Amino acid sequence: MKSTGIVRKTDHLGRIVLPKELRTSLDIATKDPLEIFTERNRIILRKFKPKKECVITGETSDDNYVFCDGKVILSEEGIRILLEELE
């Protein structure tokens, strides 16, 4: 785990603000959902990514195709775009 050197206090509701530089470098936009995990005495935040989200179009659907043991998920539109790029 890499230390950022950033320290933040919680407010009276238990909230913290993630610095803009950190949000930018991790591609976290306003209102993006974050998953919260705990590990021993640590709190881990990770940008939530739906399990069947197309890696090209971002479309989320149960009809998306899963390849490479779940590492690549493509919608029909994503497959079309990929095939055009490969030609």
Secondary structure, DSSP 8 states (H G I E B T S, - for coil): -----------TTS-----HHHHHHTT--TT--EEEEEETTEEEEEE---TTB-TTT--B-TTSEEEGGGTEEE-HHHHHHHHHHH-
